[in-house]
Amino acid sequence: MNNDIQLPRYTKSQLALRNGQDKPEIWIAIHGQIYNVSASRLWWNGKHYEHWAGQDLTEELKDAPHSDKVLERFEIIGVLI
């Protein structure tokens, strides 16, 4: 996706605040893109199985029972810097 130039940029510290605990938003990062997963019941309270929101989950995705295609239903709201 080449919309990176138009998307806001967030640091890991800013991403960490969107963990479902500190702020109402629930965000995760995969491959440098930040997704808003707040609407997903699977991310309720910032936790999805053994994974916590507010962080880069690129490495964890390798062991997931699904591909990154599941992220297509969520809005990309920023870029992780």
PyMOL Python script that loads the backbone (N, CA, C, O; Angstrom):
from pymol import cmd

cmd.read_pdbstr("""\
ATOM      1  N   MET A   1       0.842  -1.179   0.000  1.00  0.00           N
ATOM      2  CA  MET A   1       0.000   0.000   0.000  1.00  0.00           C
ATOM      3  C   MET A   1       0.888   1.243   0.000  1.00  0.00           C
ATOM      4  O   MET A   1       1.812   1.337   0.807  1.00  0.00           O
ATOM      5  N   ASN A   2       0.627   2.176  -0.873  1.00  0.00           N
ATOM      6  CA  ASN A   2       1.459   3.352  -1.017  1.00  0.00           C
ATOM      7  C   ASN A   2       0.845   4.598  -0.399  1.00  0.00           C
ATOM      8  O   ASN A   2       1.251   5.709  -0.739  1.00  0.00           O
ATOM      9  N   ASN A   3      -0.112   4.447   0.489  1.00  0.00           N
ATOM     10  CA  ASN A   3      -0.743   5.591   1.128  1.00  0.00           C
ATOM     11  C   ASN A   3       0.032   6.056   2.353  1.00  0.00           C
ATOM     12  O   ASN A   3      -0.433   6.941   3.072  1.00  0.00           O
ATOM     13  N   ASP A   4       1.199   5.482   2.605  1.00  0.00           N
ATOM     14  CA  ASP A   4       1.973   5.812   3.789  1.00  0.00           C
ATOM     15  C   ASP A   4       2.240   7.303   3.917  1.00  0.00           C
ATOM     16  O   ASP A   4       2.259   7.831   5.029  1.00  0.00           O
ATOM     17  N   ILE A   5       2.445   7.989   2.802  1.00  0.00           N
ATOM     18  CA  ILE A   5       2.753   9.415   2.821  1.00  0.00           C
ATOM     19  C   ILE A   5       1.583  10.204   3.411  1.00  0.00           C
ATOM     20  O   ILE A   5       1.799  11.219   4.074  1.00  0.00           O
ATOM     21  N   GLN A   6       0.374   9.761   3.184  1.00  0.00           N
ATOM     22  CA  GLN A   6      -0.814  10.475   3.641  1.00  0.00           C
ATOM     23  C   GLN A   6      -1.211  10.098   5.066  1.00  0.00           C
ATOM     24  O   GLN A   6      -1.967  10.832   5.703  1.00  0.00           O
ATOM     25  N   LEU A   7      -0.729   8.992   5.571  1.00  0.00           N
ATOM     26  CA  LEU A   7      -1.140   8.518   6.883  1.00  0.00           C
ATOM     27  C   LEU A   7      -0.303   9.153   7.990  1.00  0.00           C
ATOM     28  O   LEU A   7       0.881   9.428   7.797  1.00  0.00           O
ATOM     29  N   PRO A   8      -0.923   9.388   9.158  1.00  0.00           N
ATOM     30  CA  PRO A   8      -0.147   9.888  10.296  1.00  0.00           C
ATOM     31  C   PRO A   8       0.900   8.866  10.716  1.00  0.00           C
ATOM     32  O   PRO A   8       0.736   7.665  10.502  1.00  0.00           O
ATOM     33  N   ARG A   9       1.956   9.351  11.306  1.00  0.00           N
ATOM     34  CA  ARG A   9       3.038   8.482  11.772  1.00  0.00           C
ATOM     35  C   ARG A   9       3.011   8.451  13.296  1.00  0.00           C
ATOM     36  O   ARG A   9       2.838   9.479  13.950  1.00  0.00           O
ATOM     37  N   TYR A  10       3.186   7.249  13.851  1.00  0.00           N
ATOM     38  CA  TYR A  10       3.143   7.070  15.294  1.00  0.00           C
ATOM     39  C   TYR A  10       4.374   6.290  15.753  1.00  0.00           C
ATOM     40  O   TYR A  10       4.860   5.399  15.056  1.00  0.00           O
ATOM     41  N   THR A  11       4.859   6.639  16.919  1.00  0.00           N
ATOM     42  CA  THR A  11       5.981   5.925  17.513  1.00  0.00           C
ATOM     43  C   THR A  11       5.451   4.691  18.255  1.00  0.00           C
ATOM     44  O   THR A  11       4.244   4.544  18.445  1.00  0.00           O
ATOM     45  N   LYS A  12       6.357   3.816  18.668  1.00  0.00           N
ATOM     46  CA  LYS A  12       5.956   2.652  19.463  1.00  0.00           C
ATOM     47  C   LYS A  12       5.337   3.089  20.782  1.00  0.00           C
ATOM     48  O   LYS A  12       4.437   2.421  21.291  1.00  0.00           O
ATOM     49  N   SER A  13       5.800   4.195  21.340  1.00  0.00           N
ATOM     50  CA  SER A  13       5.223   4.709  22.591  1.00  0.00           C
ATOM     51  C   SER A  13       3.787   5.171  22.387  1.00  0.00           C
ATOM     52  O   SER A  13       2.931   4.925  23.237  1.00  0.00           O
ATOM     53  N   GLN A  14       3.518   5.836  21.274  1.00  0.00           N
ATOM     54  CA  GLN A  14       2.153   6.264  20.975  1.00  0.00           C
ATOM     55  C   GLN A  14       1.250   5.071  20.713  1.00  0.00           C
ATOM     56  O   GLN A  14       0.102   5.048  21.158  1.00  0.00           O
ATOM     57  N   LEU A  15       1.762   4.079  19.992  1.00  0.00           N
ATOM     58  CA  LEU A  15       1.012   2.855  19.737  1.00  0.00           C
ATOM     59  C   LEU A  15       0.675   2.156  21.046  1.00  0.00           C
ATOM     60  O   LEU A  15      -0.437   1.658  21.219  1.00  0.00           O
ATOM     61  N   ALA A  16       1.632   2.117  21.966  1.00  0.00           N
ATOM     62  CA  ALA A  16       1.451   1.417  23.239  1.00  0.00           C
ATOM     63  C   ALA A  16       0.282   1.978  24.057  1.00  0.00           C
ATOM     64  O   ALA A  16      -0.315   1.253  24.853  1.00  0.00           O
ATOM     65  N   LEU A  17      -0.045   3.242  23.870  1.00  0.00           N
ATOM     66  CA  LEU A  17      -1.167   3.849  24.601  1.00  0.00           C
ATOM     67  C   LEU A  17      -2.524   3.373  24.087  1.00  0.00           C
ATOM     68  O   LEU A  17      -3.536   3.541  24.766  1.00  0.00           O
ATOM     69  N   ARG A  18      -2.551   2.789  22.908  1.00  0.00           N
ATOM     70  CA  ARG A  18      -3.812   2.303  22.317  1.00  0.00           C
ATOM     71  C   ARG A  18      -3.919   0.800  22.544  1.00  0.00           C
ATOM     72  O   ARG A  18      -4.109   0.031  21.601  1.00  0.00           O
ATOM     73  N   ASN A  19      -3.799   0.399  23.780  1.00  0.00           N
ATOM     74  CA  ASN A  19      -3.776  -1.016  24.152  1.00  0.00           C
ATOM     75  C   ASN A  19      -5.104  -1.522  24.698  1.00  0.00           C
ATOM     76  O   ASN A  19      -5.195  -2.655  25.170  1.00  0.00           O
ATOM     77  N   GLY A  20      -6.137  -0.680  24.635  1.00  0.00           N
ATOM     78  CA  GLY A  20      -7.435  -1.073  25.162  1.00  0.00           C
ATOM     79  C   GLY A  20      -7.585  -0.805  26.640  1.00  0.00           C
ATOM     80  O   GLY A  20      -8.644  -1.062  27.212  1.00  0.00           O
ATOM     81  N   GLN A  21      -6.547  -0.294  27.267  1.00  0.00           N
ATOM     82  CA  GLN A  21      -6.563   0.001  28.696  1.00  0.00           C
ATOM     83  C   GLN A  21      -6.402   1.505  28.956  1.00  0.00           C
ATOM     84  O   GLN A  21      -7.177   2.085  29.717  1.00  0.00           O
ATOM     85  N   ASP A  22      -5.411   2.132  28.335  1.00  0.00           N
ATOM     86  CA  ASP A  22      -5.077   3.524  28.607  1.00  0.00           C
ATOM     87  C   ASP A  22      -5.955   4.521  27.850  1.00  0.00           C
ATOM     88  O   ASP A  22      -6.236   5.609  28.353  1.00  0.00           O
ATOM     89  N   LYS A  23      -6.373   4.162  26.681  1.00  0.00           N
ATOM     90  CA  LYS A  23      -7.241   5.002  25.837  1.00  0.00           C
ATOM     91  C   LYS A  23      -8.303   4.092  25.237  1.00  0.00           C
ATOM     92  O   LYS A  23      -8.122   2.875  25.202  1.00  0.00           O
ATOM     93  N   PRO A  24      -9.403   4.661  24.765  1.00  0.00           N
ATOM     94  CA  PRO A  24     -10.474   3.803  24.242  1.00  0.00           C
ATOM     95  C   PRO A  24     -10.135   3.084  22.927  1.00  0.00           C
ATOM     96  O   PRO A  24     -10.771   2.086  22.589  1.00  0.00           O
ATOM     97  N   GLU A  25      -9.140   3.585  22.187  1.00  0.00           N
ATOM     98  CA  GLU A  25      -8.794   2.950  20.926  1.00  0.00           C
ATOM     99  C   GLU A  25      -7.975   1.683  21.163  1.00  0.00           C
ATOM    100  O   GLU A  25      -7.212   1.585  22.125  1.00  0.00           O
ATOM    101  N   ILE A  26      -8.154   0.716  20.259  1.00  0.00           N
ATOM    102  CA  ILE A  26      -7.363  -0.516  20.290  1.00  0.00           C
ATOM    103  C   ILE A  26      -6.671  -0.631  18.942  1.00  0.00           C
ATOM    104  O   ILE A  26      -7.310  -0.867  17.917  1.00  0.00           O
ATOM    105  N   TRP A  27      -5.350  -0.459  18.963  1.00  0.00           N
ATOM    106  CA  TRP A  27      -4.553  -0.476  17.744  1.00  0.00           C
ATOM    107  C   TRP A  27      -3.518  -1.589  17.824  1.00  0.00           C
ATOM    108  O   TRP A  27      -3.043  -1.951  18.900  1.00  0.00           O
ATOM    109  N   ILE A  28      -3.181  -2.124  16.643  1.00  0.00           N
ATOM    110  CA  ILE A  28      -2.068  -3.057  16.511  1.00  0.00           C
ATOM    111  C   ILE A  28      -1.278  -2.656  15.265  1.00  0.00           C
ATOM    112  O   ILE A  28      -1.809  -2.007  14.364  1.00  0.00           O
ATOM    113  N   ALA A  29      -0.030  -3.041  15.226  1.00  0.00           N
ATOM    114  CA  ALA A  29       0.798  -2.787  14.046  1.00  0.00           C
ATOM    115  C   ALA A  29       1.228  -4.116  13.446  1.00  0.00           C
ATOM    116  O   ALA A  29       1.607  -5.047  14.157  1.00  0.00           O
ATOM    117  N   ILE A  30       1.160  -4.183  12.127  1.00  0.00           N
ATOM    118  CA  ILE A  30       1.626  -5.340  11.362  1.00  0.00           C
ATOM    119  C   ILE A  30       2.351  -4.792  10.139  1.00  0.00           C
ATOM    120  O   ILE A  30       1.796  -3.965   9.415  1.00  0.00           O
ATOM    121  N   HIS A  31       3.559  -5.232   9.900  1.00  0.00           N
ATOM    122  CA  HIS A  31       4.353  -4.808   8.734  1.00  0.00           C
ATOM    123  C   HIS A  31       4.411  -3.288   8.599  1.00  0.00           C
ATOM    124  O   HIS A  31       4.346  -2.757   7.490  1.00  0.00           O
ATOM    125  N   GLY A  32       4.533  -2.589   9.726  1.00  0.00           N
ATOM    126  CA  GLY A  32       4.693  -1.139   9.707  1.00  0.00           C
ATOM    127  C   GLY A  32       3.417  -0.338   9.571  1.00  0.00           C
ATOM    128  O   GLY A  32       3.449   0.892   9.617  1.00  0.00           O
ATOM    129  N   GLN A  33       2.291  -1.016   9.404  1.00  0.00           N
ATOM    130  CA  GLN A  33       1.018  -0.313   9.293  1.00  0.00           C
ATOM    131  C   GLN A  33       0.225  -0.514  10.580  1.00  0.00           C
ATOM    132  O   GLN A  33       0.212  -1.603  11.154  1.00  0.00           O
ATOM    133  N   ILE A  34      -0.435   0.554  11.022  1.00  0.00           N
ATOM    134  CA  ILE A  34      -1.209   0.501  12.257  1.00  0.00           C
ATOM    135  C   ILE A  34      -2.680   0.363  11.902  1.00  0.00           C
ATOM    136  O   ILE A  34      -3.228   1.128  11.109  1.00  0.00           O
ATOM    137  N   TYR A  35      -3.300  -0.636  12.516  1.00  0.00           N
ATOM    138  CA  TYR A  35      -4.714  -0.936  12.282  1.00  0.00           C
ATOM    139  C   TYR A  35      -5.527  -0.600  13.524  1.00  0.00           C
ATOM    140  O   TYR A  35      -5.094  -0.854  14.648  1.00  0.00           O
ATOM    141  N   ASN A  36      -6.709  -0.028  13.312  1.00  0.00           N
ATOM    142  CA  ASN A  36      -7.639   0.211  14.402  1.00  0.00           C
ATOM    143  C   ASN A  36      -8.551  -1.007  14.488  1.00  0.00           C
ATOM    144  O   ASN A  36      -9.401  -1.213  13.622  1.00  0.00           O
ATOM    145  N   VAL A  37      -8.373  -1.814  15.537  1.00  0.00           N
ATOM    146  CA  VAL A  37      -9.171  -3.037  15.710  1.00  0.00           C
ATOM    147  C   VAL A  37     -10.212  -2.874  16.820  1.00  0.00           C
ATOM    148  O   VAL A  37     -10.731  -3.860  17.342  1.00  0.00           O
ATOM    149  N   SER A  38     -10.512  -1.621  17.176  1.00  0.00           N
ATOM    150  CA  SER A  38     -11.451  -1.325  18.268  1.00  0.00           C
ATOM    151  C   SER A  38     -12.817  -1.965  18.078  1.00  0.00           C
ATOM    152  O   SER A  38     -13.449  -2.363  19.056  1.00  0.00           O
ATOM    153  N   ALA A  39     -13.283  -2.072  16.839  1.00  0.00           N
ATOM    154  CA  ALA A  39     -14.618  -2.595  16.579  1.00  0.00           C
ATOM    155  C   ALA A  39     -14.700  -4.121  16.646  1.00  0.00           C
ATOM    156  O   ALA A  39     -15.794  -4.685  16.615  1.00  0.00           O
ATOM    157  N   SER A  40     -13.562  -4.782  16.738  1.00  0.00           N
ATOM    158  CA  SER A  40     -13.551  -6.242  16.733  1.00  0.00           C
ATOM    159  C   SER A  40     -13.837  -6.806  18.124  1.00  0.00           C
ATOM    160  O   SER A  40     -13.166  -6.448  19.092  1.00  0.00           O
ATOM    161  N   ARG A  41     -14.813  -7.670  18.220  1.00  0.00           N
ATOM    162  CA  ARG A  41     -15.095  -8.320  19.502  1.00  0.00           C
ATOM    163  C   ARG A  41     -13.954  -9.256  19.896  1.00  0.00           C
ATOM    164  O   ARG A  41     -13.820  -9.611  21.066  1.00  0.00           O
ATOM    165  N   LEU A  42     -13.131  -9.657  18.924  1.00  0.00           N
ATOM    166  CA  LEU A  42     -11.993 -10.521  19.215  1.00  0.00           C
ATOM    167  C   LEU A  42     -10.845  -9.774  19.895  1.00  0.00           C
ATOM    168  O   LEU A  42      -9.928 -10.393  20.433  1.00  0.00           O
ATOM    169  N   TRP A  43     -10.901  -8.450  19.869  1.00  0.00           N
ATOM    170  CA  TRP A  43      -9.884  -7.635  20.529  1.00  0.00           C
ATOM    171  C   TRP A  43     -10.461  -6.912  21.736  1.00  0.00           C
ATOM    172  O   TRP A  43      -9.896  -5.917  22.191  1.00  0.00           O
ATOM    173  N   TRP A  44     -11.576  -7.401  22.257  1.00  0.00           N
ATOM    174  CA  TRP A  44     -12.208  -6.755  23.395  1.00  0.00           C
ATOM    175  C   TRP A  44     -11.204  -6.615  24.538  1.00  0.00           C
ATOM    176  O   TRP A  44     -10.476  -7.552  24.864  1.00  0.00           O
ATOM    177  N   ASN A  45     -11.181  -5.444  25.128  1.00  0.00           N
ATOM    178  CA  ASN A  45     -10.303  -5.149  26.262  1.00  0.00           C
ATOM    179  C   ASN A  45      -8.815  -5.175  25.892  1.00  0.00           C
ATOM    180  O   ASN A  45      -7.959  -5.211  26.776  1.00  0.00           O
ATOM    181  N   GLY A  46      -8.504  -5.156  24.592  1.00  0.00           N
ATOM    182  CA  GLY A  46      -7.122  -5.072  24.155  1.00  0.00           C
ATOM    183  C   GLY A  46      -6.364  -6.383  24.114  1.00  0.00           C
ATOM    184  O   GLY A  46      -5.140  -6.391  23.976  1.00  0.00           O
ATOM    185  N   LYS A  47      -7.077  -7.489  24.232  1.00  0.00           N
ATOM    186  CA  LYS A  47      -6.407  -8.787  24.217  1.00  0.00           C
ATOM    187  C   LYS A  47      -7.070  -9.697  23.182  1.00  0.00           C
ATOM    188  O   LYS A  47      -8.296  -9.757  23.080  1.00  0.00           O
ATOM    189  N   HIS A  48      -6.243 -10.397  22.425  1.00  0.00           N
ATOM    190  CA  HIS A  48      -6.719 -11.342  21.423  1.00  0.00           C
ATOM    191  C   HIS A  48      -5.945 -12.640  21.646  1.00  0.00           C
ATOM    192  O   HIS A  48      -4.785 -12.760  21.254  1.00  0.00           O
ATOM    193  N   TYR A  49      -6.596 -13.595  22.274  1.00  0.00           N
ATOM    194  CA  TYR A  49      -5.931 -14.820  22.714  1.00  0.00           C
ATOM    195  C   TYR A  49      -4.745 -14.436  23.587  1.00  0.00           C
ATOM    196  O   TYR A  49      -4.946 -13.787  24.613  1.00  0.00           O
ATOM    197  N   GLU A  50      -3.525 -14.804  23.231  1.00  0.00           N
ATOM    198  CA  GLU A  50      -2.393 -14.450  24.087  1.00  0.00           C
ATOM    199  C   GLU A  50      -1.677 -13.168  23.633  1.00  0.00           C
ATOM    200  O   GLU A  50      -0.585 -12.868  24.116  1.00  0.00           O
ATOM    201  N   HIS A  51      -2.273 -12.428  22.725  1.00  0.00           N
ATOM    202  CA  HIS A  51      -1.652 -11.216  22.191  1.00  0.00           C
ATOM    203  C   HIS A  51      -2.311  -9.969  22.764  1.00  0.00           C
ATOM    204  O   HIS A  51      -3.527  -9.918  22.948  1.00  0.00           O
ATOM    205  N   TRP A  52      -1.488  -8.972  23.039  1.00  0.00           N
ATOM    206  CA  TRP A  52      -1.967  -7.701  23.569  1.00  0.00           C
ATOM    207  C   TRP A  52      -1.862  -6.622  22.512  1.00  0.00           C
ATOM    208  O   TRP A  52      -0.897  -6.574  21.748  1.00  0.00           O
ATOM    209  N   ALA A  53      -2.868  -5.752  22.473  1.00  0.00           N
ATOM    210  CA  ALA A  53      -2.869  -4.619  21.548  1.00  0.00           C
ATOM    211  C   ALA A  53      -1.843  -3.585  22.000  1.00  0.00           C
ATOM    212  O   ALA A  53      -1.258  -3.689  23.078  1.00  0.00           O
ATOM    213  N   GLY A  54      -1.644  -2.594  21.151  1.00  0.00           N
ATOM    214  CA  GLY A  54      -0.718  -1.525  21.469  1.00  0.00           C
ATOM    215  C   GLY A  54       0.719  -1.851  21.137  1.00  0.00           C
ATOM    216  O   GLY A  54       1.640  -1.204  21.635  1.00  0.00           O
ATOM    217  N   GLN A  55       0.918  -2.857  20.292  1.00  0.00           N
ATOM    218  CA  GLN A  55       2.282  -3.224  19.935  1.00  0.00           C
ATOM    219  C   GLN A  55       2.356  -3.761  18.507  1.00  0.00           C
ATOM    220  O   GLN A  55       1.342  -4.011  17.854  1.00  0.00           O
ATOM    221  N   ASP A  56       3.588  -3.927  18.054  1.00  0.00           N
ATOM    222  CA  ASP A  56       3.848  -4.482  16.727  1.00  0.00           C
ATOM    223  C   ASP A  56       3.759  -6.007  16.835  1.00  0.00           C
ATOM    224  O   ASP A  56       4.557  -6.633  17.533  1.00  0.00           O
ATOM    225  N   LEU A  57       2.807  -6.585  16.155  1.00  0.00           N
ATOM    226  CA  LEU A  57       2.571  -8.031  16.204  1.00  0.00           C
ATOM    227  C   LEU A  57       3.030  -8.748  14.936  1.00  0.00           C
ATOM    228  O   LEU A  57       2.573  -9.856  14.657  1.00  0.00           O
ATOM    229  N   THR A  58       3.920  -8.137  14.172  1.00  0.00           N
ATOM    230  CA  THR A  58       4.394  -8.726  12.927  1.00  0.00           C
ATOM    231  C   THR A  58       4.985 -10.117  13.150  1.00  0.00           C
ATOM    232  O   THR A  58       4.647 -11.052  12.424  1.00  0.00           O
ATOM    233  N   GLU A  59       5.846 -10.263  14.124  1.00  0.00           N
ATOM    234  CA  GLU A  59       6.480 -11.564  14.389  1.00  0.00           C
ATOM    235  C   GLU A  59       5.455 -12.599  14.857  1.00  0.00           C
ATOM    236  O   GLU A  59       5.527 -13.764  14.464  1.00  0.00           O
ATOM    237  N   GLU A  60       4.513 -12.183  15.685  1.00  0.00           N
ATOM    238  CA  GLU A  60       3.497 -13.098  16.198  1.00  0.00           C
ATOM    239  C   GLU A  60       2.575 -13.612  15.089  1.00  0.00           C
ATOM    240  O   GLU A  60       2.041 -14.718  15.177  1.00  0.00           O
ATOM    241  N   LEU A  61       2.394 -12.802  14.049  1.00  0.00           N
ATOM    242  CA  LEU A  61       1.519 -13.188  12.942  1.00  0.00           C
ATOM    243  C   LEU A  61       2.008 -14.459  12.267  1.00  0.00           C
ATOM    244  O   LEU A  61       1.204 -15.225  11.735  1.00  0.00           O
ATOM    245  N   LYS A  62       3.308 -14.692  12.280  1.00  0.00           N
ATOM    246  CA  LYS A  62       3.869 -15.885  11.646  1.00  0.00           C
ATOM    247  C   LYS A  62       3.319 -17.174  12.250  1.00  0.00           C
ATOM    248  O   LYS A  62       3.210 -18.187  11.558  1.00  0.00           O
ATOM    249  N   ASP A  63       2.971 -17.142  13.539  1.00  0.00           N
ATOM    250  CA  ASP A  63       2.455 -18.322  14.230  1.00  0.00           C
ATOM    251  C   ASP A  63       0.935 -18.355  14.319  1.00  0.00           C
ATOM    252  O   ASP A  63       0.371 -19.286  14.893  1.00  0.00           O
ATOM    253  N   ALA A  64       0.269 -17.356  13.760  1.00  0.00           N
ATOM    254  CA  ALA A  64      -1.190 -17.281  13.844  1.00  0.00           C
ATOM    255  C   ALA A  64      -1.836 -18.324  12.929  1.00  0.00           C
ATOM    256  O   ALA A  64      -1.253 -18.714  11.917  1.00  0.00           O
ATOM    257  N   PRO A  65      -3.050 -18.776  13.291  1.00  0.00           N
ATOM    258  CA  PRO A  65      -3.757 -19.734  12.454  1.00  0.00           C
ATOM    259  C   PRO A  65      -4.426 -19.077  11.240  1.00  0.00           C
ATOM    260  O   PRO A  65      -5.196 -19.717  10.525  1.00  0.00           O
ATOM    261  N   HIS A  66      -4.125 -17.806  11.020  1.00  0.00           N
ATOM    262  CA  HIS A  66      -4.688 -17.066   9.884  1.00  0.00           C
ATOM    263  C   HIS A  66      -3.597 -16.210   9.267  1.00  0.00           C
ATOM    264  O   HIS A  66      -2.543 -16.011   9.870  1.00  0.00           O
ATOM    265  N   SER A  67      -3.842 -15.711   8.080  1.00  0.00           N
ATOM    266  CA  SER A  67      -2.878 -14.832   7.413  1.00  0.00           C
ATOM    267  C   SER A  67      -3.209 -13.378   7.728  1.00  0.00           C
ATOM    268  O   SER A  67      -4.165 -13.093   8.448  1.00  0.00           O
ATOM    269  N   ASP A  68      -2.422 -12.476   7.192  1.00  0.00           N
ATOM    270  CA  ASP A  68      -2.708 -11.056   7.398  1.00  0.00           C
ATOM    271  C   ASP A  68      -3.924 -10.587   6.589  1.00  0.00           C
ATOM    272  O   ASP A  68      -4.309  -9.420   6.674  1.00  0.00           O
ATOM    273  N   LYS A  69      -4.519 -11.473   5.820  1.00  0.00           N
ATOM    274  CA  LYS A  69      -5.742 -11.138   5.063  1.00  0.00           C
ATOM    275  C   LYS A  69      -6.877 -10.736   6.011  1.00  0.00           C
ATOM    276  O   LYS A  69      -7.738  -9.942   5.631  1.00  0.00           O
ATOM    277  N   VAL A  70      -6.893 -11.270   7.239  1.00  0.00           N
ATOM    278  CA  VAL A  70      -7.955 -10.915   8.189  1.00  0.00           C
ATOM    279  C   VAL A  70      -7.921  -9.426   8.526  1.00  0.00           C
ATOM    280  O   VAL A  70      -8.921  -8.869   8.979  1.00  0.00           O
ATOM    281  N   LEU A  71      -6.791  -8.789   8.310  1.00  0.00           N
ATOM    282  CA  LEU A  71      -6.674  -7.366   8.619  1.00  0.00           C
ATOM    283  C   LEU A  71      -7.350  -6.476   7.588  1.00  0.00           C
ATOM    284  O   LEU A  71      -7.540  -5.284   7.831  1.00  0.00           O
ATOM    285  N   GLU A  72      -7.713  -7.032   6.448  1.00  0.00           N
ATOM    286  CA  GLU A  72      -8.339  -6.236   5.393  1.00  0.00           C
ATOM    287  C   GLU A  72      -9.661  -5.612   5.838  1.00  0.00           C
ATOM    288  O   GLU A  72     -10.099  -4.616   5.262  1.00  0.00           O
ATOM    289  N   ARG A  73     -10.292  -6.184   6.847  1.00  0.00           N
ATOM    290  CA  ARG A  73     -11.570  -5.635   7.323  1.00  0.00           C
ATOM    291  C   ARG A  73     -11.388  -4.437   8.245  1.00  0.00           C
ATOM    292  O   ARG A  73     -12.362  -3.784   8.618  1.00  0.00           O
ATOM    293  N   PHE A  74     -10.129  -4.144   8.619  1.00  0.00           N
ATOM    294  CA  PHE A  74      -9.854  -3.047   9.525  1.00  0.00           C
ATOM    295  C   PHE A  74      -9.182  -1.892   8.814  1.00  0.00           C
ATOM    296  O   PHE A  74      -8.449  -2.080   7.843  1.00  0.00           O
ATOM    297  N   GLU A  75      -9.442  -0.691   9.312  1.00  0.00           N
ATOM    298  CA  GLU A  75      -8.882   0.526   8.725  1.00  0.00           C
ATOM    299  C   GLU A  75      -7.418   0.674   9.129  1.00  0.00           C
ATOM    300  O   GLU A  75      -7.060   0.486  10.291  1.00  0.00           O
ATOM    301  N   ILE A  76      -6.586   1.011   8.157  1.00  0.00           N
ATOM    302  CA  ILE A  76      -5.203   1.389   8.427  1.00  0.00           C
ATOM    303  C   ILE A  76      -5.230   2.861   8.802  1.00  0.00           C
ATOM    304  O   ILE A  76      -5.618   3.707   7.997  1.00  0.00           O
ATOM    305  N   ILE A  77      -4.817   3.164  10.025  1.00  0.00           N
ATOM    306  CA  ILE A  77      -4.949   4.546  10.497  1.00  0.00           C
ATOM    307  C   ILE A  77      -3.605   5.250  10.653  1.00  0.00           C
ATOM    308  O   ILE A  77      -3.560   6.435  10.982  1.00  0.00           O
ATOM    309  N   GLY A  78      -2.515   4.528  10.419  1.00  0.00           N
ATOM    310  CA  GLY A  78      -1.218   5.167  10.556  1.00  0.00           C
ATOM    311  C   GLY A  78      -0.079   4.264  10.180  1.00  0.00           C
ATOM    312  O   GLY A  78      -0.267   3.119   9.769  1.00  0.00           O
ATOM    313  N   VAL A  79       1.107   4.807  10.330  1.00  0.00           N
ATOM    314  CA  VAL A  79       2.346   4.094  10.022  1.00  0.00           C
ATOM    315  C   VAL A  79       3.201   4.098  11.275  1.00  0.00           C
ATOM    316  O   VAL A  79       3.329   5.125  11.941  1.00  0.00           O
ATOM    317  N   LEU A  80       3.783   2.962  11.596  1.00  0.00           N
ATOM    318  CA  LEU A  80       4.669   2.846  12.739  1.00  0.00           C
ATOM    319  C   LEU A  80       6.073   3.321  12.351  1.00  0.00           C
ATOM    320  O   LEU A  80       6.646   2.855  11.366  1.00  0.00           O
ATOM    321  N   ILE A  81       6.613   4.249  13.136  1.00  0.00           N
ATOM    322  CA  ILE A  81       7.961   4.757  12.839  1.00  0.00           C
ATOM    323  C   ILE A  81       8.939   4.321  13.925  1.00  0.00           C
ATOM    324  O   ILE A  81      10.124   4.649  13.857  1.00  0.00           O
TER     325      ILE A  81
END
""", "prot")
cmd.dss("prot")
cmd.show_as("cartoon", "prot")
cmd.util.cbc("prot")
cmd.orient("prot")
